[in-house]
Amino acid sequence: MKKIKSLKKLLASSLAIVLSLGLVACNQSGGDSKKTDGTKDQSTDSSESNTDEIYEVDWYNADGTADDWTDPIALKLTEKTGVKLNTTVPISQSDESVALMIAEQNYPDMLLAKGDTGALIEAGALIDLAPLIEEHAPNIKKMYGDQLDRLRFSKDDPAIYELTSAAAGPNTPLDTSGSALMQFQVLEANDYKIPEDLAEFEKMIKDFLAENPKTPEGENYIGLSISVADWQWLITLGNPAGFIAEAHQDNGQWIVDENNKAYYKFLSPKIKEYMRWLNRMYQEGILDPQFATKTHEDYVAKIASGRVLALTDQFWDFQDATNILEVDKKYSQTYAPLPLNMEKGQKNATLLYPGINGYGISISKTAEDPVKLIKFLDYIASDEGQVLVQWGIEGEYWEYDENGKRVVTEKHKEMAETDPDYGKKTGIGRHNYPFPAQPNTYLDETGNPVIMSSKEKFIEDYNEAEKAAVKAWGVETIPEIFPQPDEFEIPDYPPLWTLNLPTDVTAIVNQLDEVAWADLVAMILDSPDNFDANYDAMLKKFEQIGVEEAGEMVSEILADKIAAAQAGN
């Protein structure tokens, strides 16, 4: 029997939790799904839900964390849409949740499956969102416009199986992790020089270490660190190799040449030389001597201590460490993103706008009420929904100032600056991704940005070290030191990491990645005298696995994706 929860009861019970605990705890929901029969309609343009029944949705988020849907923003979303999400997340990188779904033919209602989406499409598990969007989602249609065709699966199968989680247009670059990161104190010691190549980057680190071998607390500084204990090797070792050595956009494990032909990136001679550089940094004691044996938690803890001078990572991967450094007011030991490339003259592609793209939300064929799900997503795509998930609740989280500008309340400013768990307790930042999102250039009818990360907000929130750096560089925001989006042509294809590859291709790529992960770490640790032999041995393994065949298949898929978008237009 299906059970229906009253919205008033849910709000009352959640309020009781807030009153008893002071703040909302975040734990993964473990209850059974309880849904209405979906007969009551919900207008996405309405400011209030026209039903107090709650449609509970089984929601698998491959990029998520446990969420019991009791923070104030989640409750407001339920109030507005009648929908509550019961979230399931993977346990680890090797989690087989999606494979088990397919084997058992038992799917959640809504999914962000990321790289497993292709397997779900092959299994016939996902429905085409295009007709639902056309009939029930005016806000989604408005948000994506004619770029919606870029989400079509292929020329032969023009269905839309995923609603991208990326912004629905080019952002004004306000934040980036660059291709490398360096503590502000190292930049200050080098007169805020922006390294033009890997050699200058290396020299700046070494010069600082020579003058400052220990932290104020008496611990040894670490020149450079990477995390390779788990899937993070992809973003701290694999991805930076393409960004730095090839000056390439983010195409995951692939390089795409000028003829739109793809090849596995560790075949690149330039990336080989980047790995040789890491090998030398390890031998010279610049790269953390414990990088290959420490856990990711150890890696983040070292960053939080302020000991690590440089990184090749993404801010979101060590956000907890950044929060601690900020709370401890160790601003000079926070990080500046850099447009680092291996050689002078290469054009860093960090800010290249790839067009509408990315993994996104899908609806399964077993969802009881796909219309209600697409209307839930359409509400989030509305101006009202965007403001709610980005800014929070009017009057509590934000207000209008005397000039009609949307501003965060003083209470929430202080909470955000002093409480590392601010997001968990308030819901800020927890319900915008991976849902539809406007670019930060978009203004609502009040003339305010719906995205909180406006230029003015970023500048206002800069810490002391960031303010000193932009002043020294003669810019307003840090991304202005990078080549800008309008300096690049938008590629004809989406980033390759977003492509839904057939299972046979995925199987080859997974084998290639397993070999690359193990062998790259091993050769960085080994003697420089053995580096060439070690790299050649890895390439031989790639050949045996079928690296050329995989490249040909990915190139064909890429060509088909380009044709599908052109046909849709």
Secondary structure, DSSP 8 states (H G I E B T S, - for coil): -----BHHHHHHHHHHHHHHHSS-------S------S-S---TT-SS-S--B-EEEEEEETT-----S-SHHHHHHHHHHSEEEEEE--SSTT--HHHHHHHHT---SEEE-GGGHHHHHHTT-B---HHHHHHH-HHHHHHHGGGGGGGB--SS---B--EE-SBSS---------SEEEEHHHHHHTTT---SSHHHHHHHHHHHHHH--B-TTS-B-EEEE---SSTTHIIIIIHHHHHHHS-----TTEEE-TTS-EEEGGG-HHHHHHHHHHHHHHHTT-B-TTTTTS-HHHHHHHHHTT-EEEE-S-GGGGHHHHHHHHHTT-GGGSEEEE---SSTT----TT----S---EEEEBTT-S-HHHHHHHHHHHHSHHHHHHHHH-SBTTTEEE-TTS-EEE-HHHHHHHHH-TTHHHHH-TTTSSTTS-B--TT-B-TTS-BSSS--HHHHHHH--HHHHHHHHHHT-SSGGGGS--GGGS---SS--GGGS---HHHHHHHHHHHHHHHHHHHHHHHS-GGGHHHHHHHHHHHHHHHTHHHHHHHHHHHHHHHHHHHHHH-
